[in-house]
Amino acid sequence: MSPGPESSPDDRVSDGSAAPTNRNAIYSVLFGIAAFACVFVFPFGAILGVPSVTTGVHGRREIAASQGAEGGDSAAVIGMMIGVAAIITALASWALSGLTG
């Protein structure tokens, strides 16, 4: 009995190149970087952390569903972490400004 066409993800890419990175994972990182940069210029810019988290979640789901045809899971996680950090930084800044007020 021979193994089926989906025996392992290594069989999918035969020329040694890596699987293409999921677009939502890339968008997650870009939104996260923009959100974190905006926190220091315009605190409400941290709202870009929300699409960073949502595109990261969608990207991870798509990567898992592709069964090795797409990569970028770590990029999606990094984008989500940066987005959450931007949101937390903006909330902490807002809370601390109320204390010194």
Order of alpha helices (4+ residues) and beta strands (2+ residues): alpha-alpha-alpha
